Amino acid sequence: MYVKSSGTIDREQVPAGTDTTKQVLIGKEEGPNFAMRRFEIQPGGGMPLHTNVVEHEQYVLGGQAHIRIGAQEYTVREGDAVFIPAGIEHSYDTVGDEPFAFICVVPNQEDMIELVG
């Protein structure tokens, strides 16, 4: 399928996160190289400090969040692009009263998450 509406794709809770959902917009069925996912973290929600075995390329669609990547902390908002190398500790905490939403593109490989601490 070359085109599909994100409104037709199920949202699943991210077990490691708080008030965090994920939609797989493009997966292994559509292409061998990359997966495209849409995450949404509700106000007051977040993702704890963790690592992934694959890199993440992200584009913020809306809202704001404090993101820790390694030892650095950033506040990101709509229009920002974020790169998280494989194996680097990172976390997310929303800022404000609107959901934080972003697109995350990863290599189409097994993406193991490991919580830190």
N, CA, C and O atoms as a GROMACS GRO file, in nm:
protein
  468
    1MET      N    1   0.085  -0.118   0.000
    1MET     CA    2   0.000   0.000   0.000
    1MET      C    3   0.090   0.124   0.000
    1MET      O    4   0.176   0.137   0.086
    2TYR      N    5   0.070   0.213  -0.094
    2TYR     CA    6   0.154   0.331  -0.107
    2TYR      C    7   0.106   0.450  -0.024
    2TYR      O    8   0.186   0.531   0.020
    3VAL      N    9  -0.025   0.460  -0.004
    3VAL     CA   10  -0.081   0.571   0.073
    3VAL      C   11  -0.187   0.515   0.168
    3VAL      O   12  -0.269   0.432   0.130
    4LYS      N   13  -0.182   0.563   0.291
    4LYS     CA   14  -0.285   0.524   0.387
    4LYS      C   15  -0.305   0.639   0.484
    4LYS      O   16  -0.215   0.721   0.503
    5SER      N   17  -0.420   0.645   0.544
    5SER     CA   18  -0.453   0.751   0.640
    5SER      C   19  -0.410   0.708   0.779
    5SER      O   20  -0.436   0.595   0.821
    6SER      N   21  -0.342   0.798   0.852
    6SER     CA   22  -0.301   0.765   0.988
    6SER      C   23  -0.422   0.739   1.078
    6SER      O   24  -0.412   0.672   1.180
    7GLY      N   25  -0.538   0.793   1.038
    7GLY     CA   26  -0.660   0.771   1.114
    7GLY      C   27  -0.709   0.627   1.111
    7GLY      O   28  -0.794   0.588   1.192
    8THR      N   29  -0.657   0.548   1.018
    8THR     CA   30  -0.697   0.408   1.006
    8THR      C   31  -0.600   0.314   1.078
    8THR      O   32  -0.620   0.193   1.078
    9ILE      N   33  -0.495   0.369   1.137
    9ILE     CA   34  -0.391   0.287   1.200
    9ILE      C   35  -0.410   0.288   1.351
    9ILE      O   36  -0.424   0.394   1.413
   10ASP      N   37  -0.411   0.170   1.409
   10ASP     CA   38  -0.430   0.157   1.554
   10ASP      C   39  -0.318   0.226   1.630
   10ASP      O   40  -0.202   0.227   1.588
   11ARG      N   41  -0.356   0.285   1.744
   11ARG     CA   42  -0.259   0.340   1.839
   11ARG      C   43  -0.240   0.236   1.949
   11ARG      O   44  -0.337   0.181   2.001
   12GLU      N   45  -0.116   0.210   1.982
   12GLU     CA   46  -0.090   0.116   2.090
   12GLU      C   47  -0.016   0.188   2.203
   12GLU      O   48   0.066   0.276   2.179
   13GLN      N   49  -0.046   0.148   2.326
   13GLN     CA   50   0.022   0.205   2.442
   13GLN      C   51   0.167   0.158   2.440
   13GLN      O   52   0.196   0.043   2.406
   14VAL      N   53   0.258   0.247   2.476
   14VAL     CA   54   0.399   0.211   2.488
   14VAL      C   55   0.419   0.166   2.633
   14VAL      O   56   0.410   0.249   2.724
   15PRO      N   57   0.447   0.038   2.657
   15PRO     CA   58   0.452  -0.014   2.793
   15PRO      C   59   0.553   0.059   2.884
   15PRO      O   60   0.526   0.076   3.003
   16ALA      N   61   0.666   0.101   2.830
   16ALA     CA   62   0.767   0.167   2.913
   16ALA      C   63   0.730   0.311   2.945
   16ALA      O   64   0.783   0.369   3.040
   17GLY      N   65   0.639   0.370   2.868
   17GLY     CA   66   0.605   0.511   2.884
   17GLY      C   67   0.486   0.536   2.974
   17GLY      O   68   0.415   0.443   3.014
   18THR      N   69   0.467   0.664   3.005
   18THR     CA   70   0.350   0.709   3.080
   18THR      C   71   0.265   0.793   2.985
   18THR      O   72   0.314   0.893   2.932
   19ASP      N   73   0.140   0.754   2.964
   19ASP     CA   74   0.049   0.827   2.873
   19ASP      C   75   0.112   0.847   2.736
   19ASP      O   76   0.107   0.956   2.679
   20THR      N   77   0.172   0.740   2.683
   20THR     CA   78   0.243   0.744   2.555
   20THR      C   79   0.187   0.640   2.460
   20THR      O   80   0.173   0.523   2.497
   21THR      N   81   0.154   0.683   2.337
   21THR     CA   82   0.104   0.590   2.235
   21THR      C   83   0.194   0.593   2.112
   21THR      O   84   0.269   0.689   2.089
   22LYS      N   85   0.185   0.484   2.034
   22LYS     CA   86   0.264   0.472   1.911
   22LYS      C   87   0.175   0.418   1.801
   22LYS      O   88   0.090   0.331   1.823
   23GLN      N   89   0.194   0.472   1.680
   23GLN     CA   90   0.133   0.418   1.559
   23GLN      C   91   0.247   0.383   1.463
   23GLN      O   92   0.337   0.464   1.443
   24VAL      N   93   0.244   0.264   1.406
   24VAL     CA   94   0.342   0.228   1.304
   24VAL      C   95   0.281   0.269   1.170
   24VAL      O   96   0.192   0.202   1.117
   25LEU      N   97   0.330   0.380   1.115
   25LEU     CA   98   0.276   0.433   0.989
   25LEU      C   99   0.327   0.356   0.869
   25LEU      O  100   0.252   0.326   0.776
   26ILE      N  101   0.456   0.323   0.870
   26ILE     CA  102   0.518   0.243   0.765
   26ILE      C  103   0.606   0.140   0.835
   26ILE      O  104   0.695   0.175   0.913
   27GLY      N  105   0.580   0.015   0.808
   27GLY     CA  106   0.655  -0.092   0.872
   27GLY      C  107   0.725  -0.182   0.770
   27GLY      O  108   0.741  -0.145   0.654
   28LYS      N  109   0.765  -0.298   0.816
   28LYS     CA  110   0.838  -0.393   0.731
   28LYS      C  111   0.756  -0.438   0.610
   28LYS      O  112   0.812  -0.476   0.507
   29GLU      N  113   0.624  -0.433   0.624
   29GLU     CA  114   0.538  -0.476   0.514
   29GLU      C  115   0.549  -0.381   0.394
   29GLU      O  116   0.534  -0.424   0.279
   30GLU      N  117   0.577  -0.253   0.420
   30GLU     CA  118   0.581  -0.155   0.312
   30GLU      C  119   0.722  -0.134   0.255
   30GLU      O  120   0.736  -0.100   0.138
   31GLY      N  121   0.823  -0.152   0.335
   31GLY     CA  122   0.957  -0.126   0.284
   31GLY      C  123   1.063  -0.195   0.367
   31GLY      O  124   1.046  -0.212   0.488
   32PRO      N  125   1.172  -0.234   0.305
   32PRO     CA  126   1.274  -0.311   0.376
   32PRO      C  127   1.372  -0.227   0.457
   32PRO      O  128   1.443  -0.282   0.542
   33ASN      N  129   1.379  -0.097   0.435
   33ASN     CA  130   1.487  -0.019   0.493
   33ASN      C  131   1.452   0.059   0.620
   33ASN      O  132   1.531   0.059   0.715
   34PHE      N  133   1.336   0.124   0.623
   34PHE     CA  134   1.303   0.212   0.735
   34PHE      C  135   1.160   0.189   0.782
   34PHE      O  136   1.072   0.150   0.705
   35ALA      N  137   1.139   0.216   0.911
   35ALA     CA  138   1.005   0.218   0.969
   35ALA      C  139   0.976   0.362   1.009
   35ALA      O  140   1.064   0.433   1.057
   36MET      N  141   0.852   0.405   0.990
   36MET     CA  142   0.808   0.538   1.031
   36MET      C  143   0.698   0.522   1.134
   36MET      O  144   0.598   0.454   1.111
   37ARG      N  145   0.719   0.585   1.250
   37ARG     CA  146   0.624   0.572   1.359
   37ARG      C  147   0.583   0.710   1.408
   37ARG      O  148   0.660   0.806   1.398
   38ARG      N  149   0.462   0.720   1.459
   38ARG     CA  150   0.413   0.845   1.517
   38ARG      C  151   0.389   0.820   1.665
   38ARG      O  152   0.313   0.731   1.702
   39PHE      N  153   0.454   0.900   1.749
   39PHE     CA  154   0.436   0.890   1.893
   39PHE      C  155   0.359   1.012   1.942
   39PHE      O  156   0.371   1.121   1.887
   40GLU      N  157   0.280   0.992   2.047
   40GLU     CA  158   0.212   1.102   2.113
   40GLU      C  159   0.219   1.079   2.263
   40GLU      O  160   0.181   0.973   2.314
   41ILE      N  161   0.269   1.181   2.333
   41ILE     CA  162   0.281   1.175   2.478
   41ILE      C  163   0.188   1.282   2.535
   41ILE      O  164   0.203   1.400   2.503
   42GLN      N  165   0.095   1.241   2.618
   42GLN     CA  166  -0.002   1.334   2.675
   42GLN      C  167   0.063   1.424   2.781
   42GLN      O  168   0.166   1.388   2.838
   43PRO      N  169   0.003   1.541   2.807
   43PRO     CA  170   0.056   1.630   2.911
   43PRO      C  171   0.077   1.554   3.042
   43PRO      O  172  -0.010   1.478   3.086
   44GLY      N  173   0.192   1.574   3.103
   44GLY     CA  174   0.227   1.503   3.225
   44GLY      C  175   0.289   1.367   3.202
   44GLY      O  176   0.334   1.302   3.296
   45GLY      N  177   0.293   1.323   3.077
   45GLY     CA  178   0.348   1.192   3.043
   45GLY      C  179   0.494   1.199   3.004
   45GLY      O  180   0.555   1.306   3.003
   46GLY      N  181   0.548   1.085   2.971
   46GLY     CA  182   0.688   1.082   2.928
   46GLY      C  183   0.738   0.942   2.906
   46GLY      O  184   0.664   0.844   2.916
   47MET      N  185   0.865   0.935   2.875
   47MET     CA  186   0.938   0.809   2.860
   47MET      C  187   1.058   0.815   2.952
   47MET      O  188   1.131   0.914   2.950
   48PRO      N  189   1.081   0.711   3.033
   48PRO     CA  190   1.193   0.712   3.125
   48PRO      C  191   1.326   0.699   3.050
   48PRO      O  192   1.329   0.670   2.930
   49LEU      N  193   1.434   0.720   3.121
   49LEU     CA  194   1.567   0.707   3.063
   49LEU      C  195   1.584   0.564   3.011
   49LEU      O  196   1.564   0.467   3.084
   50HIS      N  197   1.624   0.553   2.883
   50HIS     CA  198   1.638   0.423   2.820
   50HIS      C  199   1.735   0.431   2.703
   50HIS      O  200   1.777   0.539   2.663
   51THR      N  201   1.769   0.315   2.650
   51THR     CA  202   1.850   0.307   2.528
   51THR      C  203   1.775   0.221   2.427
   51THR      O  204   1.686   0.143   2.463
   52ASN      N  205   1.811   0.237   2.301
   52ASN     CA  206   1.760   0.154   2.192
   52ASN      C  207   1.880   0.104   2.111
   52ASN      O  208   1.985   0.169   2.109
   53VAL      N  209   1.864  -0.008   2.046
   53VAL     CA  210   1.976  -0.064   1.969
   53VAL      C  211   1.987  -0.004   1.830
   53VAL      O  212   2.086  -0.028   1.760
   54VAL      N  213   1.888   0.075   1.787
   54VAL     CA  214   1.894   0.142   1.657
   54VAL      C  215   1.885   0.293   1.676
   54VAL      O  216   1.829   0.341   1.775
   55GLU      N  217   1.940   0.366   1.582
   55GLU     CA  218   1.931   0.513   1.586
   55GLU      C  219   1.788   0.557   1.562
   55GLU      O  220   1.706   0.482   1.509
   56HIS      N  221   1.758   0.682   1.602
   56HIS     CA  222   1.626   0.741   1.584
   56HIS      C  223   1.641   0.878   1.518
   56HIS      O  224   1.721   0.960   1.562
   57GLU      N  225   1.565   0.901   1.412
   57GLU     CA  226   1.554   1.033   1.351
   57GLU      C  227   1.411   1.079   1.376
   57GLU      O  228   1.316   1.009   1.341
   58GLN      N  229   1.396   1.197   1.437
   58GLN     CA  230   1.263   1.241   1.479
   58GLN      C  231   1.233   1.382   1.429
   58GLN      O  232   1.322   1.466   1.412
   59TYR      N  233   1.103   1.407   1.406
   59TYR     CA  234   1.054   1.538   1.367
   59TYR      C  235   0.934   1.571   1.455
   59TYR      O  236   0.837   1.495   1.458
   60VAL      N  237   0.941   1.684   1.525
   60VAL     CA  238   0.836   1.720   1.620
   60VAL      C  239   0.718   1.783   1.545
   60VAL      O  240   0.734   1.882   1.473
   61LEU      N  241   0.599   1.724   1.564
   61LEU     CA  242   0.476   1.772   1.499
   61LEU      C  243   0.403   1.876   1.583
   61LEU      O  244   0.338   1.965   1.528
   62GLY      N  245   0.412   1.866   1.715
   62GLY     CA  246   0.340   1.959   1.801
   62GLY      C  247   0.374   1.937   1.947
   62GLY      O  248   0.427   1.833   1.985
   63GLY      N  249   0.341   2.036   2.029
   63GLY     CA  250   0.369   2.030   2.171
   63GLY      C  251   0.516   2.057   2.200
   63GLY      O  252   0.593   2.092   2.111
   64GLN      N  253   0.552   2.040   2.326
   64GLN     CA  254   0.690   2.060   2.369
   64GLN      C  255   0.729   1.950   2.466
   64GLN      O  256   0.644   1.891   2.534
   65ALA      N  257   0.859   1.923   2.473
   65ALA     CA  258   0.910   1.825   2.569
   65ALA      C  259   1.053   1.858   2.604
   65ALA      O  260   1.127   1.918   2.525
   66HIS      N  261   1.092   1.819   2.725
   66HIS     CA  262   1.231   1.818   2.764
   66HIS      C  263   1.283   1.680   2.723
   66HIS      O  264   1.227   1.578   2.763
   67ILE      N  265   1.390   1.679   2.645
   67ILE     CA  266   1.451   1.553   2.604
   67ILE      C  267   1.594   1.552   2.656
   67ILE      O  268   1.670   1.647   2.638
   68ARG      N  269   1.629   1.444   2.719
   68ARG     CA  270   1.768   1.422   2.758
   68ARG      C  271   1.827   1.324   2.659
   68ARG      O  272   1.770   1.218   2.634
   69ILE      N  273   1.942   1.360   2.602
   69ILE     CA  274   2.016   1.272   2.512
   69ILE      C  275   2.159   1.268   2.564
   69ILE      O  276   2.231   1.367   2.557
   70GLY      N  277   2.198   1.153   2.616
   70GLY     CA  278   2.328   1.144   2.682
   70GLY      C  279   2.328   1.236   2.803
   70GLY      O  280   2.237   1.228   2.886
   71ALA      N  281   2.428   1.323   2.813
   71ALA     CA  282   2.438   1.416   2.926
   71ALA      C  283   2.374   1.551   2.896
   71ALA      O  284   2.372   1.638   2.983
   72GLN      N  285   2.320   1.570   2.775
   72GLN     CA  286   2.263   1.698   2.734
   72GLN      C  287   2.112   1.697   2.748
   72GLN      O  288   2.046   1.595   2.726
   73GLU      N  289   2.056   1.815   2.786
   73GLU     CA  290   1.911   1.830   2.792
   73GLU      C  291   1.868   1.939   2.696
   73GLU      O  292   1.935   2.041   2.681
   74TYR      N  293   1.755   1.916   2.630
   74TYR     CA  294   1.702   2.007   2.529
   74TYR      C  295   1.553   2.025   2.553
   74TYR      O  296   1.487   1.935   2.604
   75THR      N  297   1.502   2.142   2.517
   75THR     CA  298   1.357   2.161   2.508
   75THR      C  299   1.326   2.169   2.360
   75THR      O  300   1.378   2.256   2.289
   76VAL      N  301   1.241   2.078   2.312
   76VAL     CA  302   1.209   2.073   2.170
   76VAL      C  303   1.062   2.103   2.150
   76VAL      O  304   0.979   2.080   2.238
   77ARG      N  305   1.031   2.155   2.032
   77ARG     CA  306   0.895   2.195   1.999
   77ARG      C  307   0.871   2.174   1.850
   77ARG      O  308   0.961   2.134   1.776
   78GLU      N  309   0.748   2.202   1.806
   78GLU     CA  310   0.708   2.185   1.667
   78GLU      C  311   0.813   2.240   1.571
   78GLU      O  312   0.861   2.352   1.587
   79GLY      N  313   0.848   2.159   1.472
   79GLY     CA  314   0.944   2.200   1.370
   79GLY      C  315   1.087   2.159   1.398
   79GLY      O  316   1.173   2.171   1.311
   80ASP      N  317   1.115   2.110   1.520
   80ASP     CA  318   1.252   2.068   1.552
   80ASP      C  319   1.277   1.927   1.502
   80ASP      O  320   1.188   1.842   1.500
   81ALA      N  321   1.402   1.903   1.460
   81ALA     CA  322   1.448   1.770   1.422
   81ALA      C  323   1.544   1.721   1.529
   81ALA      O  324   1.624   1.799   1.581
   82VAL      N  325   1.536   1.594   1.562
   82VAL     CA  326   1.614   1.535   1.671
   82VAL      C  327   1.681   1.408   1.619
   82VAL      O  328   1.617   1.325   1.553
   83PHE      N  329   1.811   1.393   1.649
   83PHE     CA  330   1.883   1.270   1.615
   83PHE      C  331   1.930   1.206   1.744
   83PHE      O  332   1.994   1.270   1.828
   84ILE      N  333   1.898   1.078   1.761
   84ILE     CA  334   1.942   1.002   1.878
   84ILE      C  335   2.022   0.882   1.827
   84ILE      O  336   1.965   0.790   1.768
   85PRO      N  337   2.154   0.881   1.851
   85PRO     CA  338   2.236   0.768   1.806
   85PRO      C  339   2.197   0.638   1.877
   85PRO      O  340   2.144   0.641   1.988
   86ALA      N  341   2.224   0.527   1.815
   86ALA     CA  342   2.199   0.396   1.875
   86ALA      C  343   2.279   0.384   2.005
   86ALA      O  344   2.394   0.426   2.013
   87GLY      N  345   2.215   0.326   2.106
   87GLY     CA  346   2.283   0.297   2.232
   87GLY      C  347   2.297   0.414   2.328
   87GLY      O  348   2.351   0.396   2.437
   88ILE      N  349   2.252   0.534   2.290
   88ILE     CA  350   2.264   0.652   2.376
   88ILE      C  351   2.142   0.663   2.467
   88ILE      O  352   2.029   0.648   2.422
   89GLU      N  353   2.165   0.689   2.596
   89GLU     CA  354   2.055   0.707   2.691
   89GLU      C  355   1.975   0.830   2.652
   89GLU      O  356   2.031   0.934   2.616
   90HIS      N  357   1.842   0.818   2.662
   90HIS     CA  358   1.756   0.934   2.634
   90HIS      C  359   1.622   0.918   2.706
   90HIS      O  360   1.581   0.807   2.739
   91SER      N  361   1.556   1.031   2.729
   91SER     CA  362   1.426   1.032   2.796
   91SER      C  363   1.345   1.151   2.746
   91SER      O  364   1.399   1.244   2.686
   92TYR      N  365   1.214   1.148   2.774
   92TYR     CA  366   1.120   1.252   2.732
   92TYR      C  367   1.028   1.287   2.847
   92TYR      O  368   0.979   1.198   2.918
   93ASP      N  369   1.003   1.416   2.867
   93ASP     CA  370   0.902   1.464   2.962
   93ASP      C  371   0.830   1.580   2.894
   93ASP      O  372   0.893   1.675   2.849
   94THR      N  373   0.697   1.572   2.888
   94THR     CA  374   0.621   1.678   2.822
   94THR      C  375   0.630   1.809   2.901
   94THR      O  376   0.656   1.811   3.021
   95VAL      N  377   0.608   1.918   2.827
   95VAL     CA  378   0.605   2.053   2.884
   95VAL      C  379   0.472   2.115   2.842
   95VAL      O  380   0.435   2.108   2.725
   96GLY      N  381   0.400   2.176   2.935
   96GLY     CA  382   0.277   2.246   2.900
   96GLY      C  383   0.156   2.157   2.902
   96GLY      O  384   0.158   2.046   2.956
   97ASP      N  385   0.048   2.208   2.840
   97ASP     CA  386  -0.081   2.140   2.850
   97ASP      C  387  -0.131   2.084   2.718
   97ASP      O  388  -0.250   2.057   2.704
   98GLU      N  389  -0.043   2.065   2.621
   98GLU     CA  390  -0.084   2.000   2.497
   98GLU      C  391   0.003   1.877   2.472
   98GLU      O  392   0.117   1.871   2.518
   99PRO      N  393  -0.050   1.779   2.399
   99PRO     CA  394   0.027   1.658   2.373
   99PRO      C  395   0.154   1.689   2.294
   99PRO      O  396   0.158   1.782   2.213
  100PHE      N  397   0.257   1.611   2.320
  100PHE     CA  398   0.383   1.618   2.246
  100PHE      C  399   0.378   1.507   2.142
  100PHE      O  400   0.371   1.389   2.177
  101ALA      N  401   0.382   1.543   2.014
  101ALA     CA  402   0.370   1.445   1.906
  101ALA      C  403   0.491   1.456   1.814
  101ALA      O  404   0.538   1.566   1.783
  102PHE      N  405   0.541   1.340   1.770
  102PHE     CA  406   0.655   1.342   1.679
  102PHE      C  407   0.656   1.218   1.590
  102PHE      O  408   0.601   1.114   1.625
  103ILE      N  409   0.719   1.234   1.476
  103ILE     CA  410   0.746   1.124   1.384
  103ILE      C  411   0.883   1.070   1.419
  103ILE      O  412   0.976   1.147   1.443
  104CYS      N  413   0.897   0.938   1.422
  104CYS     CA  414   1.024   0.874   1.451
  104CYS      C  415   1.054   0.774   1.339
  104CYS      O  416   0.976   0.682   1.315
  105VAL      N  417   1.167   0.794   1.271
  105VAL     CA  418   1.209   0.704   1.164
  105VAL      C  419   1.329   0.624   1.216
  105VAL      O  420   1.425   0.681   1.269
  106VAL      N  421   1.322   0.493   1.199
  106VAL     CA  422   1.429   0.404   1.246
  106VAL      C  423   1.460   0.302   1.137
  106VAL      O  424   1.376   0.275   1.051
  107PRO      N  425   1.582   0.246   1.139
  107PRO     CA  426   1.610   0.135   1.048
  107PRO      C  427   1.512   0.021   1.076
  107PRO      O  428   1.473  -0.002   1.190
  108ASN      N  429   1.472  -0.048   0.972
  108ASN     CA  430   1.375  -0.157   0.986
  108ASN      C  431   1.446  -0.281   1.039
  108ASN      O  432   1.460  -0.382   0.969
  109GLN      N  433   1.488  -0.271   1.164
  109GLN     CA  434   1.554  -0.381   1.234
  109GLN      C  435   1.486  -0.397   1.368
  109GLN      O  436   1.402  -0.315   1.406
  110GLU      N  437   1.521  -0.503   1.441
  110GLU     CA  438   1.467  -0.521   1.575
  110GLU      C  439   1.510  -0.403   1.661
  110GLU      O  440   1.630  -0.375   1.671
  111ASP      N  441   1.414  -0.333   1.724
  111ASP     CA  442   1.443  -0.213   1.805
  111ASP      C  443   1.420  -0.246   1.951
  111ASP      O  444   1.312  -0.223   2.005
  112MET      N  445   1.521  -0.300   2.015
  112MET     CA  446   1.512  -0.338   2.156
  112MET      C  447   1.531  -0.216   2.243
  112MET      O  448   1.622  -0.136   2.221
  113ILE      N  449   1.444  -0.201   2.343
  113ILE     CA  450   1.453  -0.092   2.438
  113ILE      C  451   1.503  -0.149   2.572
  113ILE      O  452   1.460  -0.256   2.614
  114GLU      N  453   1.594  -0.075   2.636
  114GLU     CA  454   1.643  -0.116   2.768
  114GLU      C  455   1.634   0.004   2.861
  114GLU      O  456   1.694   0.108   2.837
  115LEU      N  457   1.557  -0.013   2.970
  115LEU     CA  458   1.543   0.094   3.068
  115LEU      C  459   1.674   0.108   3.146
  115LEU      O  460   1.742   0.010   3.174
  116VAL      N  461   1.707   0.233   3.180
  116VAL     CA  462   1.829   0.263   3.254
  116VAL      C  463   1.792   0.296   3.398
  116VAL      O  464   1.703   0.378   3.422
  117GLY      N  465   1.860   0.233   3.492
  117GLY     CA  466   1.838   0.267   3.633
  117GLY      C  467   1.735   0.187   3.702
  117GLY      O  468   1.710   0.209   3.821
   0.00000   0.00000   0.00000
